[in-house]
Each structure stands twice: as C-alpha cells, then as structure tokens.
Amino acid sequence: MIETPVPQQPGAPALHEQVDEIVRRGPCGALALAGIATAIVVALWFAFYFLVFLPRGVIQ
C-alpha cells in the first residue's frame, strides 16, 4: 500500500502529533457509553423484577 504524504500548512502540528494528542486523552467517550448502557440494563432488570416477577407471587 502506498501512502500519500499529507501536505502540512505552515504552523500546523504534524499529523502524528495530532494522533498522539487524541490517544493521550483516552477512551472517555467509550467508557461513558459503556457506563450508560450498563445502567440501562441494570434498570431494566430491576424493573422486570419488581413489576413482573414479584407481583406474580410465590410459585407453589
């Protein structure tokens, strides 16, 4: 695969420096998305437990 050089504007940081800065920030968005998804799954589990399972009563 042949890589085409990216033209740099005067005063602009190099491409690898931009990539290094993005990687340095870390996966904040991915962690937030995973946390929100986990919270939704736990909330649905509790909703099912309290609204469906408990009202049915004890199985005899």
PDB file with SEQRES, HELIX, SHEET and CRYST1 records, atoms N, CA, C and O in Angstrom:
SEQRES   1 A   60  MET ILE GLU THR PRO VAL PRO GLN GLN PRO GLY ALA PRO          
SEQRES   2 A   60  ALA LEU HIS GLU GLN VAL ASP GLU ILE VAL ARG ARG GLY          
SEQRES   3 A   60  PRO CYS GLY ALA LEU ALA LEU ALA GLY ILE ALA THR ALA          
SEQRES   4 A   60  ILE VAL VAL ALA LEU TRP PHE ALA PHE TYR PHE LEU VAL          
SEQRES   5 A   60  PHE LEU PRO ARG GLY VAL ILE GLN                              
HELIX    1 AA1 LEU A   15  ARG A   25  1                                  11    
HELIX    2 AA2 CYS A   28  PHE A   48  1                                  21    
HELIX    3 AA3 TYR A   49  PHE A   53  3                                   5    
HELIX    4 AA4 LEU A   54  ARG A   56  1                                   3    
CRYST1    1.000    1.000    1.000  90.00  90.00  90.00 P 1           1          
ATOM      1  N   MET A   1       0.846  -1.173   0.000  1.00  0.00           N  
ATOM      2  CA  MET A   1       0.000   0.000   0.000  1.00  0.00           C  
ATOM      3  C   MET A   1       0.890   1.235   0.000  1.00  0.00           C  
ATOM      4  O   MET A   1       1.825   1.331   0.795  1.00  0.00           O  
ATOM      5  N   ILE A   2       0.606   2.162  -0.875  1.00  0.00           N  
ATOM      6  CA  ILE A   2       1.410   3.367  -0.994  1.00  0.00           C  
ATOM      7  C   ILE A   2       0.723   4.483  -0.219  1.00  0.00           C  
ATOM      8  O   ILE A   2      -0.455   4.773  -0.428  1.00  0.00           O  
ATOM      9  N   GLU A   3       1.481   5.100   0.676  1.00  0.00           N  
ATOM     10  CA  GLU A   3       0.927   6.203   1.457  1.00  0.00           C  
ATOM     11  C   GLU A   3       1.215   7.517   0.756  1.00  0.00           C  
ATOM     12  O   GLU A   3       2.342   7.768   0.329  1.00  0.00           O  
ATOM     13  N   THR A   4       0.211   8.340   0.641  1.00  0.00           N  
ATOM     14  CA  THR A   4       0.369   9.650   0.046  1.00  0.00           C  
ATOM     15  C   THR A   4       0.715  10.640   1.149  1.00  0.00           C  
ATOM     16  O   THR A   4       0.023  10.693   2.166  1.00  0.00           O  
ATOM     17  N   PRO A   5       1.764  11.419   0.970  1.00  0.00           N  
ATOM     18  CA  PRO A   5       2.107  12.381   2.018  1.00  0.00           C  
ATOM     19  C   PRO A   5       1.021  13.442   2.163  1.00  0.00           C  
ATOM     20  O   PRO A   5       0.453  13.918   1.180  1.00  0.00           O  
ATOM     21  N   VAL A   6       0.752  13.793   3.401  1.00  0.00           N  
ATOM     22  CA  VAL A   6      -0.259  14.808   3.695  1.00  0.00           C  
ATOM     23  C   VAL A   6       0.419  16.167   3.701  1.00  0.00           C  
ATOM     24  O   VAL A   6       1.371  16.373   4.453  1.00  0.00           O  
ATOM     25  N   PRO A   7      -0.053  17.107   2.869  1.00  0.00           N  
ATOM     26  CA  PRO A   7       0.581  18.428   2.867  1.00  0.00           C  
ATOM     27  C   PRO A   7       0.330  19.140   4.196  1.00  0.00           C  
ATOM     28  O   PRO A   7      -0.789  19.150   4.709  1.00  0.00           O  
ATOM     29  N   GLN A   8       1.376  19.725   4.734  1.00  0.00           N  
ATOM     30  CA  GLN A   8       1.277  20.427   6.010  1.00  0.00           C  
ATOM     31  C   GLN A   8       1.223  21.931   5.771  1.00  0.00           C  
ATOM     32  O   GLN A   8       1.957  22.464   4.938  1.00  0.00           O  
ATOM     33  N   GLN A   9       0.353  22.604   6.506  1.00  0.00           N  
ATOM     34  CA  GLN A   9       0.293  24.048   6.440  1.00  0.00           C  
ATOM     35  C   GLN A   9       1.335  24.616   7.396  1.00  0.00           C  
ATOM     36  O   GLN A   9       1.641  23.999   8.416  1.00  0.00           O  
ATOM     37  N   PRO A  10       1.868  25.756   7.083  1.00  0.00           N  
ATOM     38  CA  PRO A  10       2.854  26.348   7.985  1.00  0.00           C  
ATOM     39  C   PRO A  10       2.239  26.610   9.363  1.00  0.00           C  
ATOM     40  O   PRO A  10       1.152  27.180   9.459  1.00  0.00           O  
ATOM     41  N   GLY A  11       2.922  26.201  10.410  1.00  0.00           N  
ATOM     42  CA  GLY A  11       2.444  26.418  11.768  1.00  0.00           C  
ATOM     43  C   GLY A  11       1.519  25.335  12.281  1.00  0.00           C  
ATOM     44  O   GLY A  11       1.206  25.321  13.472  1.00  0.00           O  
ATOM     45  N   ALA A  12       1.065  24.418  11.421  1.00  0.00           N  
ATOM     46  CA  ALA A  12       0.163  23.340  11.857  1.00  0.00           C  
ATOM     47  C   ALA A  12       0.996  22.192  12.421  1.00  0.00           C  
ATOM     48  O   ALA A  12       2.056  21.877  11.880  1.00  0.00           O  
ATOM     49  N   PRO A  13       0.523  21.554  13.518  1.00  0.00           N  
ATOM     50  CA  PRO A  13       1.286  20.422  14.069  1.00  0.00           C  
ATOM     51  C   PRO A  13       1.260  19.240  13.101  1.00  0.00           C  
ATOM     52  O   PRO A  13       0.343  19.104  12.291  1.00  0.00           O  
ATOM     53  N   ALA A  14       2.258  18.409  13.197  1.00  0.00           N  
ATOM     54  CA  ALA A  14       2.347  17.238  12.323  1.00  0.00           C  
ATOM     55  C   ALA A  14       1.204  16.282  12.643  1.00  0.00           C  
ATOM     56  O   ALA A  14       0.648  16.317  13.741  1.00  0.00           O  
ATOM     57  N   LEU A  15       0.856  15.430  11.686  1.00  0.00           N  
ATOM     58  CA  LEU A  15      -0.258  14.501  11.835  1.00  0.00           C  
ATOM     59  C   LEU A  15      -0.038  13.554  12.997  1.00  0.00           C  
ATOM     60  O   LEU A  15      -0.969  13.281  13.755  1.00  0.00           O  
ATOM     61  N   HIS A  16       1.188  13.042  13.151  1.00  0.00           N  
ATOM     62  CA  HIS A  16       1.440  12.099  14.249  1.00  0.00           C  
ATOM     63  C   HIS A  16       1.315  12.776  15.612  1.00  0.00           C  
ATOM     64  O   HIS A  16       0.963  12.121  16.593  1.00  0.00           O  
ATOM     65  N   GLU A  17       1.597  14.070  15.688  1.00  0.00           N  
ATOM     66  CA  GLU A  17       1.410  14.790  16.955  1.00  0.00           C  
ATOM     67  C   GLU A  17      -0.079  14.921  17.288  1.00  0.00           C  
ATOM     68  O   GLU A  17      -0.465  14.839  18.453  1.00  0.00           O  
ATOM     69  N   GLN A  18      -0.905  15.122  16.270  1.00  0.00           N  
ATOM     70  CA  GLN A  18      -2.344  15.194  16.492  1.00  0.00           C  
ATOM     71  C   GLN A  18      -2.877  13.850  16.967  1.00  0.00           C  
ATOM     72  O   GLN A  18      -3.705  13.798  17.876  1.00  0.00           O  
ATOM     73  N   VAL A  19      -2.414  12.767  16.363  1.00  0.00           N  
ATOM     74  CA  VAL A  19      -2.840  11.428  16.763  1.00  0.00           C  
ATOM     75  C   VAL A  19      -2.392  11.146  18.192  1.00  0.00           C  
ATOM     76  O   VAL A  19      -3.159  10.605  18.987  1.00  0.00           O  
ATOM     77  N   ASP A  20      -1.150  11.511  18.523  1.00  0.00           N  
ATOM     78  CA  ASP A  20      -0.654  11.308  19.886  1.00  0.00           C  
ATOM     79  C   ASP A  20      -1.509  12.058  20.903  1.00  0.00           C  
ATOM     80  O   ASP A  20      -1.764  11.539  21.989  1.00  0.00           O  
ATOM     81  N   GLU A  21      -1.949  13.248  20.576  1.00  0.00           N  
ATOM     82  CA  GLU A  21      -2.792  14.026  21.488  1.00  0.00           C  
ATOM     83  C   GLU A  21      -4.152  13.353  21.692  1.00  0.00           C  
ATOM     84  O   GLU A  21      -4.661  13.309  22.812  1.00  0.00           O  
ATOM     85  N   ILE A  22      -4.732  12.838  20.628  1.00  0.00           N  
ATOM     86  CA  ILE A  22      -6.026  12.157  20.739  1.00  0.00           C  
ATOM     87  C   ILE A  22      -5.898  10.904  21.585  1.00  0.00           C  
ATOM     88  O   ILE A  22      -6.753  10.635  22.428  1.00  0.00           O  
ATOM     89  N   VAL A  23      -4.845  10.137  21.371  1.00  0.00           N  
ATOM     90  CA  VAL A  23      -4.634   8.908  22.140  1.00  0.00           C  
ATOM     91  C   VAL A  23      -4.359   9.238  23.605  1.00  0.00           C  
ATOM     92  O   VAL A  23      -4.784   8.505  24.498  1.00  0.00           O  
ATOM     93  N   ARG A  24      -3.654  10.332  23.852  1.00  0.00           N  
ATOM     94  CA  ARG A  24      -3.333  10.736  25.218  1.00  0.00           C  
ATOM     95  C   ARG A  24      -4.601  11.055  26.032  1.00  0.00           C  
ATOM     96  O   ARG A  24      -4.629  10.844  27.244  1.00  0.00           O  
ATOM     97  N   ARG A  25      -5.628  11.555  25.373  1.00  0.00           N  
ATOM     98  CA  ARG A  25      -6.881  11.889  26.067  1.00  0.00           C  
ATOM     99  C   ARG A  25      -7.595  10.653  26.605  1.00  0.00           C  
ATOM    100  O   ARG A  25      -8.314  10.748  27.600  1.00  0.00           O  
ATOM    101  N   GLY A  26      -7.416   9.525  25.985  1.00  0.00           N  
ATOM    102  CA  GLY A  26      -8.010   8.283  26.474  1.00  0.00           C  
ATOM    103  C   GLY A  26      -9.406   8.044  25.943  1.00  0.00           C  
ATOM    104  O   GLY A  26      -9.957   8.865  25.210  1.00  0.00           O  
ATOM    105  N   PRO A  27      -9.978   6.898  26.324  1.00  0.00           N  
ATOM    106  CA  PRO A  27     -11.285   6.478  25.792  1.00  0.00           C  
ATOM    107  C   PRO A  27     -12.454   6.989  26.632  1.00  0.00           C  
ATOM    108  O   PRO A  27     -13.307   6.196  27.031  1.00  0.00           O  
ATOM    109  N   CYS A  28     -12.514   8.264  26.905  1.00  0.00           N  
ATOM    110  CA  CYS A  28     -13.568   8.816  27.776  1.00  0.00           C  
ATOM    111  C   CYS A  28     -14.960   8.554  27.215  1.00  0.00           C  
ATOM    112  O   CYS A  28     -15.860   8.157  27.955  1.00  0.00           O  
ATOM    113  N   GLY A  29     -15.144   8.770  25.934  1.00  0.00           N  
ATOM    114  CA  GLY A  29     -16.460   8.582  25.328  1.00  0.00           C  
ATOM    115  C   GLY A  29     -16.899   7.122  25.356  1.00  0.00           C  
ATOM    116  O   GLY A  29     -18.070   6.829  25.597  1.00  0.00           O  
ATOM    117  N   ALA A  30     -15.974   6.217  25.114  1.00  0.00           N  
ATOM    118  CA  ALA A  30     -16.304   4.795  25.133  1.00  0.00           C  
ATOM    119  C   ALA A  30     -16.673   4.345  26.541  1.00  0.00           C  
ATOM    120  O   ALA A  30     -17.599   3.554  26.716  1.00  0.00           O  
ATOM    121  N   LEU A  31     -15.964   4.837  27.531  1.00  0.00           N  
ATOM    122  CA  LEU A  31     -16.277   4.473  28.914  1.00  0.00           C  
ATOM    123  C   LEU A  31     -17.635   5.043  29.338  1.00  0.00           C  
ATOM    124  O   LEU A  31     -18.396   4.382  30.046  1.00  0.00           O  
ATOM    125  N   ALA A  32     -17.930   6.252  28.910  1.00  0.00           N  
ATOM    126  CA  ALA A  32     -19.229   6.847  29.232  1.00  0.00           C  
ATOM    127  C   ALA A  32     -20.360   6.053  28.572  1.00  0.00           C  
ATOM    128  O   ALA A  32     -21.385   5.788  29.201  1.00  0.00           O  
ATOM    129  N   LEU A  33     -20.175   5.680  27.324  1.00  0.00           N  
ATOM    130  CA  LEU A  33     -21.189   4.898  26.617  1.00  0.00           C  
ATOM    131  C   LEU A  33     -21.396   3.539  27.283  1.00  0.00           C  
ATOM    132  O   LEU A  33     -22.532   3.091  27.439  1.00  0.00           O  
ATOM    133  N   ALA A  34     -20.305   2.885  27.675  1.00  0.00           N  
ATOM    134  CA  ALA A  34     -20.419   1.591  28.350  1.00  0.00           C  
ATOM    135  C   ALA A  34     -21.117   1.743  29.701  1.00  0.00           C  
ATOM    136  O   ALA A  34     -21.916   0.886  30.079  1.00  0.00           O  
ATOM    137  N   GLY A  35     -20.833   2.803  30.420  1.00  0.00           N  
ATOM    138  CA  GLY A  35     -21.492   3.043  31.705  1.00  0.00           C  
ATOM    139  C   GLY A  35     -22.985   3.288  31.553  1.00  0.00           C  
ATOM    140  O   GLY A  35     -23.785   2.769  32.332  1.00  0.00           O  
ATOM    141  N   ILE A  36     -23.360   4.068  30.564  1.00  0.00           N  
ATOM    142  CA  ILE A  36     -24.779   4.345  30.320  1.00  0.00           C  
ATOM    143  C   ILE A  36     -25.504   3.064  29.915  1.00  0.00           C  
ATOM    144  O   ILE A  36     -26.605   2.797  30.396  1.00  0.00           O  
ATOM    145  N   ALA A  37     -24.892   2.271  29.033  1.00  0.00           N  
ATOM    146  CA  ALA A  37     -25.519   1.024  28.598  1.00  0.00           C  
ATOM    147  C   ALA A  37     -25.685   0.063  29.771  1.00  0.00           C  
ATOM    148  O   ALA A  37     -26.716  -0.599  29.888  1.00  0.00           O  
ATOM    149  N   THR A  38     -24.685  -0.016  30.631  1.00  0.00           N  
ATOM    150  CA  THR A  38     -24.768  -0.883  31.803  1.00  0.00           C  
ATOM    151  C   THR A  38     -25.877  -0.416  32.744  1.00  0.00           C  
ATOM    152  O   THR A  38     -26.630  -1.235  33.270  1.00  0.00           O  
ATOM    153  N   ALA A  39     -25.977   0.886  32.957  1.00  0.00           N  
ATOM    154  CA  ALA A  39     -27.025   1.422  33.823  1.00  0.00           C  
ATOM    155  C   ALA A  39     -28.414   1.115  33.273  1.00  0.00           C  
ATOM    156  O   ALA A  39     -29.328   0.810  34.039  1.00  0.00           O  
ATOM    157  N   ILE A  40     -28.582   1.193  31.953  1.00  0.00           N  
ATOM    158  CA  ILE A  40     -29.876   0.888  31.348  1.00  0.00           C  
ATOM    159  C   ILE A  40     -30.227  -0.583  31.539  1.00  0.00           C  
ATOM    160  O   ILE A  40     -31.370  -0.912  31.858  1.00  0.00           O  
ATOM    161  N   VAL A  41     -29.249  -1.470  31.347  1.00  0.00           N  
ATOM    162  CA  VAL A  41     -29.511  -2.900  31.517  1.00  0.00           C  
ATOM    163  C   VAL A  41     -29.891  -3.215  32.960  1.00  0.00           C  
ATOM    164  O   VAL A  41     -30.824  -3.981  33.197  1.00  0.00           O  
ATOM    165  N   VAL A  42     -29.185  -2.636  33.921  1.00  0.00           N  
ATOM    166  CA  VAL A  42     -29.491  -2.873  35.339  1.00  0.00           C  
ATOM    167  C   VAL A  42     -30.874  -2.323  35.680  1.00  0.00           C  
ATOM    168  O   VAL A  42     -31.633  -2.972  36.399  1.00  0.00           O  
ATOM    169  N   ALA A  43     -31.211  -1.131  35.173  1.00  0.00           N  
ATOM    170  CA  ALA A  43     -32.524  -0.549  35.425  1.00  0.00           C  
ATOM    171  C   ALA A  43     -33.636  -1.426  34.846  1.00  0.00           C  
ATOM    172  O   ALA A  43     -34.670  -1.608  35.488  1.00  0.00           O  
ATOM    173  N   LEU A  44     -33.439  -1.967  33.650  1.00  0.00           N  
ATOM    174  CA  LEU A  44     -34.442  -2.849  33.056  1.00  0.00           C  
ATOM    175  C   LEU A  44     -34.585  -4.138  33.862  1.00  0.00           C  
ATOM    176  O   LEU A  44     -35.690  -4.658  34.013  1.00  0.00           O  
ATOM    177  N   TRP A  45     -33.478  -4.650  34.375  1.00  0.00           N  
ATOM    178  CA  TRP A  45     -33.535  -5.861  35.182  1.00  0.00           C  
ATOM    179  C   TRP A  45     -34.349  -5.616  36.455  1.00  0.00           C  
ATOM    180  O   TRP A  45     -35.205  -6.427  36.809  1.00  0.00           O  
ATOM    181  N   PHE A  46     -34.083  -4.495  37.146  1.00  0.00           N  
ATOM    182  CA  PHE A  46     -34.845  -4.170  38.354  1.00  0.00           C  
ATOM    183  C   PHE A  46     -36.321  -3.939  38.027  1.00  0.00           C  
ATOM    184  O   PHE A  46     -37.195  -4.374  38.776  1.00  0.00           O  
ATOM    185  N   ALA A  47     -36.600  -3.264  36.922  1.00  0.00           N  
ATOM    186  CA  ALA A  47     -37.987  -3.024  36.525  1.00  0.00           C  
ATOM    187  C   ALA A  47     -38.703  -4.350  36.281  1.00  0.00           C  
ATOM    188  O   ALA A  47     -39.834  -4.531  36.731  1.00  0.00           O  
ATOM    189  N   PHE A  48     -38.069  -5.264  35.586  1.00  0.00           N  
ATOM    190  CA  PHE A  48     -38.675  -6.574  35.355  1.00  0.00           C  
ATOM    191  C   PHE A  48     -38.907  -7.290  36.681  1.00  0.00           C  
ATOM    192  O   PHE A  48     -39.971  -7.869  36.899  1.00  0.00           O  
ATOM    193  N   TYR A  49     -37.917  -7.250  37.564  1.00  0.00           N  
ATOM    194  CA  TYR A  49     -38.024  -7.958  38.837  1.00  0.00           C  
ATOM    195  C   TYR A  49     -39.179  -7.419  39.682  1.00  0.00           C  
ATOM    196  O   TYR A  49     -39.992  -8.188  40.196  1.00  0.00           O  
ATOM    197  N   PHE A  50     -39.246  -6.087  39.823  1.00  0.00           N  
ATOM    198  CA  PHE A  50     -40.265  -5.503  40.696  1.00  0.00           C  
ATOM    199  C   PHE A  50     -41.646  -5.412  40.055  1.00  0.00           C  
ATOM    200  O   PHE A  50     -42.653  -5.489  40.758  1.00  0.00           O  
ATOM    201  N   LEU A  51     -41.711  -5.252  38.738  1.00  0.00           N  
ATOM    202  CA  LEU A  51     -43.008  -5.058  38.087  1.00  0.00           C  
ATOM    203  C   LEU A  51     -43.616  -6.342  37.524  1.00  0.00           C  
ATOM    204  O   LEU A  51     -44.827  -6.400  37.310  1.00  0.00           O  
ATOM    205  N   VAL A  52     -42.808  -7.364  37.281  1.00  0.00           N  
ATOM    206  CA  VAL A  52     -43.315  -8.593  36.671  1.00  0.00           C  
ATOM    207  C   VAL A  52     -43.146  -9.778  37.610  1.00  0.00           C  
ATOM    208  O   VAL A  52     -44.109 -10.494  37.882  1.00  0.00           O  
ATOM    209  N   PHE A  53     -41.954  -9.990  38.100  1.00  0.00           N  
ATOM    210  CA  PHE A  53     -41.671 -11.197  38.867  1.00  0.00           C  
ATOM    211  C   PHE A  53     -42.330 -11.162  40.248  1.00  0.00           C  
ATOM    212  O   PHE A  53     -43.024 -12.113  40.605  1.00  0.00           O  
ATOM    213  N   LEU A  54     -42.138 -10.101  41.035  1.00  0.00           N  
ATOM    214  CA  LEU A  54     -42.689 -10.040  42.383  1.00  0.00           C  
ATOM    215  C   LEU A  54     -44.224 -10.036  42.412  1.00  0.00           C  
ATOM    216  O   LEU A  54     -44.797 -10.714  43.266  1.00  0.00           O  
ATOM    217  N   PRO A  55     -44.917  -9.312  41.530  1.00  0.00           N  
ATOM    218  CA  PRO A  55     -46.379  -9.342  41.589  1.00  0.00           C  
ATOM    219  C   PRO A  55     -46.993 -10.726  41.322  1.00  0.00           C  
ATOM    220  O   PRO A  55     -48.134 -10.968  41.715  1.00  0.00           O  
ATOM    221  N   ARG A  56     -46.271 -11.624  40.673  1.00  0.00           N  
ATOM    222  CA  ARG A  56     -46.807 -12.947  40.399  1.00  0.00           C  
ATOM    223  C   ARG A  56     -46.886 -13.783  41.680  1.00  0.00           C  
ATOM    224  O   ARG A  56     -47.662 -14.737  41.746  1.00  0.00           O  
ATOM    225  N   GLY A  57     -46.101 -13.440  42.683  1.00  0.00           N  
ATOM    226  CA  GLY A  57     -46.144 -14.168  43.941  1.00  0.00           C  
ATOM    227  C   GLY A  57     -45.239 -15.381  43.941  1.00  0.00           C  
ATOM    228  O   GLY A  57     -44.471 -15.603  43.005  1.00  0.00           O  
ATOM    229  N   VAL A  58     -45.340 -16.163  45.005  1.00  0.00           N  
ATOM    230  CA  VAL A  58     -44.515 -17.345  45.184  1.00  0.00           C  
ATOM    231  C   VAL A  58     -45.076 -18.487  44.335  1.00  0.00           C  
ATOM    232  O   VAL A  58     -46.279 -18.751  44.338  1.00  0.00           O  
ATOM    233  N   ILE A  59     -44.181 -19.153  43.610  1.00  0.00           N  
ATOM    234  CA  ILE A  59     -44.597 -20.314  42.811  1.00  0.00           C  
ATOM    235  C   ILE A  59     -44.696 -21.510  43.727  1.00  0.00           C  
ATOM    236  O   ILE A  59     -43.754 -21.809  44.461  1.00  0.00           O  
ATOM    237  N   GLN A  60     -45.833 -22.206  43.698  1.00  0.00           N  
ATOM    238  CA  GLN A  60     -46.044 -23.347  44.604  1.00  0.00           C  
ATOM    239  C   GLN A  60     -45.942 -24.644  43.880  1.00  0.00           C  
ATOM    240  O   GLN A  60     -46.092 -25.704  44.488  1.00  0.00           O  
TER     241      GLN A  60                                                      
END                                                                             
